[in-house]
Amino acid sequence: MKKFLICFLAAVLLPILAQGATLNFSWDPNLPGVTVGYAIIIDNGTTVAVDIPDATASTASYETTDNKCHSFSIYAYTEKGTHSDIGNIITVCPKPGKADNFQLVK
């Protein structure tokens, strides 16, 4: 009976724990001009989690796979490759199999 219970719990719980989560981000886009896109960065401030090559965009999603807490921020970039200062940093601890919404501030 113990083996059955352990196998049953493993079969039910492991897929739930292995699920990622969808993080939905939104922000106020810059006024039309030199901005050509946005980058949402993760953790260390140099790794781009989501590249958004659209100056009018105001939303993006990121699918987690490890269900660990991560820090995210955003910056706008130009055609020449320069970018704005990094916006506020938010720390997100996703819930497996759930979608969460977050506001980024540039």
N, CA, C and O atoms as CSV, one atom per row, in Angstrom:
chain,resi,resn,atom,element,x,y,z
A,1,MET,N,N,0.821,-1.189,0.000
A,1,MET,CA,C,0.000,0.000,0.000
A,1,MET,C,C,0.869,1.259,0.000
A,1,MET,O,O,0.542,2.237,-0.673
A,2,LYS,N,N,1.996,1.240,0.766
A,2,LYS,CA,C,2.893,2.388,0.806
A,2,LYS,C,C,3.473,2.672,-0.576
A,2,LYS,O,O,3.559,3.825,-0.998
A,3,LYS,N,N,3.874,1.596,-1.284
A,3,LYS,CA,C,4.446,1.785,-2.620
A,3,LYS,C,C,3.412,2.405,-3.548
A,3,LYS,O,O,3.736,3.295,-4.335
A,4,PHE,N,N,2.182,1.945,-3.462
A,4,PHE,CA,C,1.121,2.482,-4.306
A,4,PHE,C,C,0.915,3.969,-4.016
A,4,PHE,O,O,0.797,4.780,-4.934
A,5,LEU,N,N,0.875,4.315,-2.733
A,5,LEU,CA,C,0.659,5.700,-2.338
A,5,LEU,C,C,1.805,6.590,-2.811
A,5,LEU,O,O,1.563,7.686,-3.317
A,6,ILE,N,N,3.033,6.140,-2.656
A,6,ILE,CA,C,4.196,6.906,-3.105
A,6,ILE,C,C,4.157,7.081,-4.621
A,6,ILE,O,O,4.389,8.180,-5.125
A,7,CYS,N,N,3.868,6.014,-5.343
A,7,CYS,CA,C,3.780,6.095,-6.811
A,7,CYS,C,C,2.650,7.026,-7.238
A,7,CYS,O,O,2.803,7.811,-8.173
A,8,PHE,N,N,1.524,6.935,-6.553
A,8,PHE,CA,C,0.384,7.784,-6.892
A,8,PHE,C,C,0.733,9.258,-6.659
A,8,PHE,O,O,0.478,10.102,-7.517
A,9,LEU,N,N,1.317,9.562,-5.497
A,9,LEU,CA,C,1.685,10.950,-5.203
A,9,LEU,C,C,2.727,11.467,-6.184
A,9,LEU,O,O,2.651,12.615,-6.622
A,10,ALA,N,N,3.687,10.642,-6.527
A,10,ALA,CA,C,4.699,11.046,-7.502
A,10,ALA,C,C,4.064,11.311,-8.866
A,10,ALA,O,O,4.422,12.277,-9.538
A,11,ALA,N,N,3.137,10.472,-9.271
A,11,ALA,CA,C,2.482,10.644,-10.564
A,11,ALA,C,C,1.613,11.895,-10.600
A,11,ALA,O,O,1.455,12.505,-11.658
A,12,VAL,N,N,1.059,12.278,-9.483
A,12,VAL,CA,C,0.188,13.452,-9.428
A,12,VAL,C,C,0.986,14.726,-9.162
A,12,VAL,O,O,0.757,15.741,-9.821
A,13,LEU,N,N,1.909,14.694,-8.219
A,13,LEU,CA,C,2.603,15.910,-7.809
A,13,LEU,C,C,3.751,16.309,-8.726
A,13,LEU,O,O,3.948,17.503,-8.954
A,14,LEU,N,N,4.509,15.372,-9.254
A,14,LEU,CA,C,5.660,15.731,-10.080
A,14,LEU,C,C,5.273,16.531,-11.318
A,14,LEU,O,O,5.942,17.520,-11.616
A,15,PRO,N,N,4.229,16.156,-12.055
A,15,PRO,CA,C,3.856,17.006,-13.197
A,15,PRO,C,C,3.452,18.414,-12.780
A,15,PRO,O,O,3.724,19.370,-13.506
A,16,ILE,N,N,2.817,18.558,-11.643
A,16,ILE,CA,C,2.427,19.886,-11.162
A,16,ILE,C,C,3.669,20.707,-10.838
A,16,ILE,O,O,3.749,21.878,-11.209
A,17,LEU,N,N,4.631,20.112,-10.157
A,17,LEU,CA,C,5.853,20.822,-9.800
A,17,LEU,C,C,6.705,21.144,-11.012
A,17,LEU,O,O,7.454,22.121,-10.994
A,18,ALA,N,N,6.607,20.347,-12.067
A,18,ALA,CA,C,7.405,20.550,-13.264
A,18,ALA,C,C,6.813,21.611,-14.183
A,18,ALA,O,O,7.496,22.073,-15.097
A,19,GLN,N,N,5.569,22.008,-13.968
A,19,GLN,CA,C,4.943,23.012,-14.818
A,19,GLN,C,C,5.618,24.358,-14.633
A,19,GLN,O,O,6.045,24.727,-13.539
A,20,GLY,N,N,5.695,25.067,-15.727
A,20,GLY,CA,C,6.179,26.433,-15.654
A,20,GLY,C,C,5.017,27.358,-15.330
A,20,GLY,O,O,3.906,26.914,-15.040
A,21,ALA,N,N,5.297,28.638,-15.385
A,21,ALA,CA,C,4.269,29.650,-15.157
A,21,ALA,C,C,4.427,30.728,-16.208
A,21,ALA,O,O,5.532,30.973,-16.693
A,22,THR,N,N,3.340,31.364,-16.556
A,22,THR,CA,C,3.373,32.469,-17.506
A,22,THR,C,C,3.356,33.775,-16.736
A,22,THR,O,O,2.476,34.019,-15.911
A,23,LEU,N,N,4.344,34.608,-17.019
A,23,LEU,CA,C,4.420,35.933,-16.408
A,23,LEU,C,C,4.060,36.948,-17.481
A,23,LEU,O,O,4.725,37.028,-18.514
A,24,ASN,N,N,3.014,37.721,-17.239
A,24,ASN,CA,C,2.568,38.739,-18.185
A,24,ASN,C,C,2.996,40.104,-17.674
A,24,ASN,O,O,2.623,40.512,-16.574
A,25,PHE,N,N,3.785,40.808,-18.483
A,25,PHE,CA,C,4.293,42.122,-18.112
A,25,PHE,C,C,3.602,43.202,-18.937
A,25,PHE,O,O,3.253,42.986,-20.097
A,26,SER,N,N,3.412,44.358,-18.326
A,26,SER,CA,C,2.880,45.506,-19.056
A,26,SER,C,C,3.633,46.755,-18.620
A,26,SER,O,O,4.211,46.789,-17.533
A,27,TRP,N,N,3.629,47.779,-19.464
A,27,TRP,CA,C,4.310,49.039,-19.181
A,27,TRP,C,C,3.679,50.120,-20.047
A,27,TRP,O,O,2.925,49.825,-20.975
A,28,ASP,N,N,3.992,51.362,-19.740
A,28,ASP,CA,C,3.549,52.487,-20.557
A,28,ASP,C,C,4.606,52.718,-21.633
A,28,ASP,O,O,5.759,53.002,-21.308
A,29,PRO,N,N,4.233,52.600,-22.912
A,29,PRO,CA,C,5.234,52.788,-23.971
A,29,PRO,C,C,5.702,54.240,-24.049
A,29,PRO,O,O,4.995,55.159,-23.636
A,30,ASN,N,N,6.891,54.424,-24.581
A,30,ASN,CA,C,7.421,55.772,-24.786
A,30,ASN,C,C,6.613,56.486,-25.862
A,30,ASN,O,O,5.916,55.856,-26.657
A,31,LEU,N,N,6.719,57.802,-25.873
A,31,LEU,CA,C,6.112,58.567,-26.950
A,31,LEU,C,C,6.822,58.225,-28.255
A,31,LEU,O,O,8.006,57.888,-28.240
A,32,PRO,N,N,6.118,58.308,-29.386
A,32,PRO,CA,C,6.771,58.000,-30.673
A,32,PRO,C,C,8.029,58.850,-30.854
A,32,PRO,O,O,8.060,60.025,-30.489
A,33,GLY,N,N,9.037,58.249,-31.410
A,33,GLY,CA,C,10.305,58.961,-31.595
A,33,GLY,C,C,11.421,57.993,-31.887
A,33,GLY,O,O,11.363,57.236,-32.856
A,34,VAL,N,N,12.440,58.015,-31.047
A,34,VAL,CA,C,13.640,57.231,-31.316
A,34,VAL,C,C,13.566,55.781,-30.821
A,34,VAL,O,O,14.353,54.945,-31.267
A,35,THR,N,N,12.648,55.469,-29.917
A,35,THR,CA,C,12.526,54.103,-29.408
A,35,THR,C,C,12.070,53.166,-30.530
A,35,THR,O,O,11.111,53.458,-31.245
A,36,VAL,N,N,12.765,52.046,-30.670
A,36,VAL,CA,C,12.342,51.043,-31.654
A,36,VAL,C,C,11.908,49.743,-30.991
A,36,VAL,O,O,11.350,48.866,-31.652
A,37,GLY,N,N,12.158,49.611,-29.695
A,37,GLY,CA,C,11.755,48.391,-29.009
A,37,GLY,C,C,12.094,48.428,-27.536
A,37,GLY,O,O,12.609,49.412,-27.005
A,38,TYR,N,N,11.784,47.312,-26.900
A,38,TYR,CA,C,12.000,47.179,-25.457
A,38,TYR,C,C,12.647,45.822,-25.184
A,38,TYR,O,O,12.507,44.883,-25.967
A,39,ALA,N,N,13.348,45.739,-24.071
A,39,ALA,CA,C,13.921,44.474,-23.629
A,39,ALA,C,C,13.569,44.286,-22.162
A,39,ALA,O,O,13.784,45.175,-21.337
A,40,ILE,N,N,13.028,43.119,-21.851
A,40,ILE,CA,C,12.798,42.754,-20.454
A,40,ILE,C,C,13.995,41.912,-20.044
A,40,ILE,O,O,14.302,40.894,-20.664
A,41,ILE,N,N,14.657,42.354,-18.997
A,41,ILE,CA,C,15.858,41.662,-18.563
A,41,ILE,C,C,15.568,40.874,-17.292
A,41,ILE,O,O,14.664,41.199,-16.522
A,42,ILE,N,N,16.363,39.831,-17.103
A,42,ILE,CA,C,16.159,38.923,-15.977
A,42,ILE,C,C,17.423,38.860,-15.116
A,42,ILE,O,O,18.540,38.832,-15.634
A,43,ASP,N,N,17.236,38.840,-13.842
A,43,ASP,CA,C,18.255,38.622,-12.802
A,43,ASP,C,C,19.444,39.573,-12.835
A,43,ASP,O,O,19.455,40.557,-12.095
A,44,ASN,N,N,20.422,39.314,-13.653
A,44,ASN,CA,C,21.677,40.054,-13.534
A,44,ASN,C,C,21.694,41.385,-14.271
A,44,ASN,O,O,22.680,42.118,-14.191
A,45,GLY,N,N,20.637,41.708,-14.978
A,45,GLY,CA,C,20.580,42.993,-15.662
A,45,GLY,C,C,21.186,43.013,-17.042
A,45,GLY,O,O,21.115,44.038,-17.721
A,46,THR,N,N,21.781,41.918,-17.486
A,46,THR,CA,C,22.347,41.891,-18.830
A,46,THR,C,C,21.705,40.819,-19.716
A,46,THR,O,O,21.822,40.882,-20.940
A,47,THR,N,N,21.043,39.857,-19.125
A,47,THR,CA,C,20.410,38.793,-19.900
A,47,THR,C,C,18.999,39.209,-20.296
A,47,THR,O,O,18.155,39.476,-19.441
A,48,VAL,N,N,18.753,39.260,-21.604
A,48,VAL,CA,C,17.434,39.630,-22.098
A,48,VAL,C,C,16.528,38.400,-22.061
A,48,VAL,O,O,16.803,37.389,-22.707
A,49,ALA,N,N,15.456,38.504,-21.300
A,49,ALA,CA,C,14.481,37.414,-21.223
A,49,ALA,C,C,13.511,37.493,-22.391
A,49,ALA,O,O,13.139,36.471,-22.968
A,50,VAL,N,N,13.097,38.727,-22.741
A,50,VAL,CA,C,12.150,38.939,-23.835
A,50,VAL,C,C,12.588,40.178,-24.599
A,50,VAL,O,O,12.783,41.242,-24.011
A,51,ASP,N,N,12.745,40.037,-25.922
A,51,ASP,CA,C,13.033,41.175,-26.779
A,51,ASP,C,C,11.741,41.560,-27.490
A,51,ASP,O,O,11.079,40.703,-28.075
A,52,ILE,N,N,11.379,42.830,-27.446
A,52,ILE,CA,C,10.138,43.301,-28.046
A,52,ILE,C,C,10.501,44.381,-29.072
A,52,ILE,O,O,10.601,45.557,-28.720
A,53,PRO,N,N,10.699,43.993,-30.334
A,53,PRO,CA,C,11.114,44.964,-31.353
A,53,PRO,C,C,9.935,45.769,-31.905
A,53,PRO,O,O,9.697,45.780,-33.112
A,54,ASP,N,N,9.210,46.431,-31.028
A,54,ASP,CA,C,8.029,47.197,-31.410
A,54,ASP,C,C,7.904,48.386,-30.462
A,54,ASP,O,O,7.639,48.215,-29.272
A,55,ALA,N,N,8.096,49.589,-30.997
A,55,ALA,CA,C,8.079,50.792,-30.170
A,55,ALA,C,C,6.721,51.073,-29.549
A,55,ALA,O,O,6.639,51.783,-28.546
A,56,THR,N,N,5.657,50.532,-30.124
A,56,THR,CA,C,4.318,50.796,-29.594
A,56,THR,C,C,3.843,49.710,-28.633
A,56,THR,O,O,2.756,49.817,-28.066
A,57,ALA,N,N,4.646,48.674,-28.447
A,57,ALA,CA,C,4.252,47.558,-27.575
A,57,ALA,C,C,4.116,48.026,-26.132
A,57,ALA,O,O,4.824,48.928,-25.683
A,58,SER,N,N,3.202,47.400,-25.429
A,58,SER,CA,C,3.044,47.711,-24.000
A,58,SER,C,C,2.829,46.452,-23.166
A,58,SER,O,O,2.551,46.537,-21.970
A,59,THR,N,N,2.959,45.282,-23.796
A,59,THR,CA,C,2.813,44.022,-23.067
A,59,THR,C,C,3.757,42.970,-23.645
A,59,THR,O,O,4.146,43.035,-24.811
A,60,ALA,N,N,4.110,42.015,-22.815
A,60,ALA,CA,C,4.904,40.861,-23.244
A,60,ALA,C,C,4.735,39.765,-22.197
A,60,ALA,O,O,4.410,40.036,-21.041
A,61,SER,N,N,4.959,38.533,-22.621
A,61,SER,CA,C,4.862,37.384,-21.703
A,61,SER,C,C,6.178,36.637,-21.670
A,61,SER,O,O,6.941,36.640,-22.636
A,62,TYR,N,N,6.427,36.005,-20.552
A,62,TYR,CA,C,7.619,35.183,-20.362
A,62,TYR,C,C,7.193,33.889,-19.691
A,62,TYR,O,O,6.473,33.912,-18.693
A,63,GLU,N,N,7.627,32.782,-20.224
A,63,GLU,CA,C,7.279,31.467,-19.684
A,63,GLU,C,C,8.440,30.960,-18.836
A,63,GLU,O,O,9.540,30.746,-19.345
A,64,THR,N,N,8.193,30.770,-17.547
A,64,THR,CA,C,9.239,30.230,-16.678
A,64,THR,C,C,9.266,28.708,-16.816
A,64,THR,O,O,8.273,28.079,-17.184
A,65,THR,N,N,10.406,28.151,-16.517
A,65,THR,CA,C,10.517,26.697,-16.553
A,65,THR,C,C,11.044,26.136,-15.244
A,65,THR,O,O,10.920,24.939,-14.985
A,66,ASP,N,N,11.633,26.995,-14.414
A,66,ASP,CA,C,12.263,26.478,-13.191
A,66,ASP,C,C,11.488,26.804,-11.912
A,66,ASP,O,O,11.832,26.312,-10.838
A,67,ASN,N,N,10.444,27.631,-12.021
A,67,ASN,CA,C,9.609,27.983,-10.865
A,67,ASN,C,C,10.403,28.571,-9.702
A,67,ASN,O,O,10.011,28.433,-8.543
A,68,LYS,N,N,11.519,29.228,-10.017
A,68,LYS,CA,C,12.306,29.912,-8.991
A,68,LYS,C,C,11.995,31.405,-9.052
A,68,LYS,O,O,11.487,31.901,-10.058
A,69,CYS,N,N,12.299,32.105,-7.987
A,69,CYS,CA,C,12.129,33.557,-7.969
A,69,CYS,C,C,13.190,34.199,-8.872
A,69,CYS,O,O,14.353,33.795,-8.873
A,70,HIS,N,N,12.762,35.203,-9.636
A,70,HIS,CA,C,13.663,35.944,-10.517
A,70,HIS,C,C,13.331,37.424,-10.441
A,70,HIS,O,O,12.212,37.811,-10.105
A,71,SER,N,N,14.327,38.243,-10.758
A,71,SER,CA,C,14.125,39.687,-10.833
A,71,SER,C,C,14.018,40.095,-12.294
A,71,SER,O,O,14.744,39.584,-13.146
A,72,PHE,N,N,13.101,41.026,-12.578
A,72,PHE,CA,C,12.886,41.498,-13.945
A,72,PHE,C,C,12.885,43.012,-13.963
A,72,PHE,O,O,12.522,43.664,-12.985
A,73,SER,N,N,13.299,43.557,-15.097
A,73,SER,CA,C,13.224,44.988,-15.339
A,73,SER,C,C,13.092,45.194,-16.843
A,73,SER,O,O,13.085,44.232,-17.611
A,74,ILE,N,N,12.987,46.456,-17.259
A,74,ILE,CA,C,12.788,46.761,-18.669
A,74,ILE,C,C,13.607,47.986,-19.056
A,74,ILE,O,O,13.868,48.862,-18.231
A,75,TYR,N,N,14.009,48.033,-20.326
A,75,TYR,CA,C,14.574,49.261,-20.880
A,75,TYR,C,C,14.116,49.400,-22.321
A,75,TYR,O,O,13.790,48.418,-22.988
A,76,ALA,N,N,14.099,50.638,-22.785
A,76,ALA,CA,C,13.777,50.925,-24.175
A,76,ALA,C,C,15.104,51.017,-24.941
A,76,ALA,O,O,16.122,51.417,-24.377
A,77,TYR,N,N,15.087,50.645,-26.231
A,77,TYR,CA,C,16.314,50.776,-27.019
A,77,TYR,C,C,16.029,51.453,-28.351
A,77,TYR,O,O,14.896,51.484,-28.831
A,78,THR,N,N,17.093,51.991,-28.929
A,78,THR,CA,C,16.990,52.736,-30.181
A,78,THR,C,C,17.554,51.917,-31.330
A,78,THR,O,O,18.134,50.850,-31.133
A,79,GLU,N,N,17.370,52.439,-32.524
A,79,GLU,CA,C,17.903,51.785,-33.722
A,79,GLU,C,C,19.425,51.725,-33.688
A,79,GLU,O,O,20.025,50.803,-34.241
A,80,LYS,N,N,20.049,52.704,-33.043
A,80,LYS,CA,C,21.503,52.759,-32.957
A,80,LYS,C,C,22.072,51.820,-31.898
A,80,LYS,O,O,23.289,51.668,-31.789
A,81,GLY,N,N,21.188,51.186,-31.113
A,81,GLY,CA,C,21.652,50.246,-30.096
A,81,GLY,C,C,21.811,50.839,-28.712
A,81,GLY,O,O,22.148,50.119,-27.773
A,82,THR,N,N,21.581,52.121,-28.561
A,82,THR,CA,C,21.637,52.702,-27.221
A,82,THR,C,C,20.340,52.362,-26.492
A,82,THR,O,O,19.323,52.073,-27.122
A,83,HIS,N,N,20.383,52.397,-25.180
A,83,HIS,CA,C,19.157,52.097,-24.440
A,83,HIS,C,C,18.995,53.020,-23.248
A,83,HIS,O,O,19.951,53.627,-22.765
A,84,SER,N,N,17.769,53.106,-22.794
A,84,SER,CA,C,17.442,53.933,-21.640
A,84,SER,C,C,18.002,53.294,-20.380
A,84,SER,O,O,18.509,52.173,-20.404
A,85,ASP,N,N,17.902,54.019,-19.293
A,85,ASP,CA,C,18.237,53.444,-17.993
A,85,ASP,C,C,17.299,52.265,-17.740
A,85,ASP,O,O,16.185,52.215,-18.260
A,86,ILE,N,N,17.767,51.335,-16.944
A,86,ILE,CA,C,16.938,50.192,-16.571
A,86,ILE,C,C,15.856,50.676,-15.618
A,86,ILE,O,O,16.122,51.455,-14.702
A,87,GLY,N,N,14.646,50.211,-15.840
A,87,GLY,CA,C,13.517,50.616,-15.000
A,87,GLY,C,C,13.538,49.938,-13.644
A,87,GLY,O,O,14.526,49.323,-13.243
A,88,ASN,N,N,12.412,50.070,-12.948
A,88,ASN,CA,C,12.325,49.457,-11.619
A,88,ASN,C,C,12.533,47.952,-11.715
A,88,ASN,O,O,12.203,47.334,-12.727
A,89,ILE,N,N,13.072,47.378,-10.674
A,89,ILE,CA,C,13.311,45.933,-10.636
A,89,ILE,C,C,12.236,45.311,-9.760
A,89,ILE,O,O,12.021,45.728,-8.622
A,90,ILE,N,N,11.570,44.313,-10.306
A,90,ILE,CA,C,10.579,43.588,-9.519
A,90,ILE,C,C,11.034,42.146,-9.381
A,90,ILE,O,O,11.614,41.581,-10.308
A,91,THR,N,N,10.776,41.558,-8.237
A,91,THR,CA,C,11.095,40.152,-8.009
A,91,THR,C,C,9.798,39.365,-8.063
A,91,THR,O,O,8.808,39.703,-7.416
A,92,VAL,N,N,9.839,38.301,-8.858
A,92,VAL,CA,C,8.655,37.490,-9.105
A,92,VAL,C,C,8.938,36.060,-8.673
A,92,VAL,O,O,9.962,35.480,-9.034
A,93,CYS,N,N,8.021,35.501,-7.898
A,93,CYS,CA,C,8.090,34.097,-7.498
A,93,CYS,C,C,6.870,33.408,-8.103
A,93,CYS,O,O,5.780,33.449,-7.532
A,94,PRO,N,N,7.057,32.771,-9.269
A,94,PRO,CA,C,5.904,32.226,-9.995
A,94,PRO,C,C,5.225,31.071,-9.279
A,94,PRO,O,O,5.827,30.360,-8.474
A,95,LYS,N,N,3.958,30.913,-9.600
A,95,LYS,CA,C,3.172,29.791,-9.104
A,95,LYS,C,C,3.035,28.799,-10.249
A,95,LYS,O,O,2.493,29.155,-11.295
A,96,PRO,N,N,3.510,27.565,-10.085
A,96,PRO,CA,C,3.470,26.591,-11.178
A,96,PRO,C,C,2.077,26.463,-11.797
A,96,PRO,O,O,1.071,26.328,-11.100
A,97,GLY,N,N,2.057,26.513,-13.135
A,97,GLY,CA,C,0.811,26.327,-13.865
A,97,GLY,C,C,-0.119,27.521,-13.841
A,97,GLY,O,O,-1.251,27.425,-14.316
A,98,LYS,N,N,0.327,28.646,-13.299
A,98,LYS,CA,C,-0.524,29.838,-13.185
A,98,LYS,C,C,0.031,30.961,-14.054
A,98,LYS,O,O,1.206,30.952,-14.421
A,99,ALA,N,N,-0.824,31.924,-14.377
A,99,ALA,CA,C,-0.409,33.135,-15.068
A,99,ALA,C,C,-0.501,34.292,-14.078
A,99,ALA,O,O,-1.491,34.426,-13.359
A,100,ASP,N,N,0.523,35.115,-14.048
A,100,ASP,CA,C,0.553,36.274,-13.158
A,100,ASP,C,C,0.814,37.527,-13.989
A,100,ASP,O,O,1.505,37.461,-15.006
A,101,ASN,N,N,0.276,38.654,-13.571
A,101,ASN,CA,C,0.432,39.918,-14.277
A,101,ASN,C,C,1.243,40.889,-13.431
A,101,ASN,O,O,1.050,40.993,-12.219
A,102,PHE,N,N,2.160,41.603,-14.097
A,102,PHE,CA,C,3.057,42.520,-13.413
A,102,PHE,C,C,3.224,43.790,-14.229
A,102,PHE,O,O,3.277,43.740,-15.458
A,103,GLN,N,N,3.307,44.926,-13.552
A,103,GLN,CA,C,3.527,46.219,-14.198
A,103,GLN,C,C,5.002,46.592,-14.041
A,103,GLN,O,O,5.528,46.616,-12.928
A,104,LEU,N,N,5.665,46.883,-15.167
A,104,LEU,CA,C,7.045,47.367,-15.142
A,104,LEU,C,C,7.018,48.869,-15.350
A,104,LEU,O,O,6.187,49.387,-16.096
A,105,VAL,N,N,7.931,49.568,-14.686
A,105,VAL,CA,C,8.023,51.011,-14.828
A,105,VAL,C,C,9.401,51.333,-15.397
A,105,VAL,O,O,10.425,50.933,-14.842
A,106,LYS,N,N,9.410,52.055,-16.503
A,106,LYS,CA,C,10.672,52.428,-17.146
A,106,LYS,C,C,11.330,53.573,-16.403
A,106,LYS,O,O,12.404,54.027,-16.796
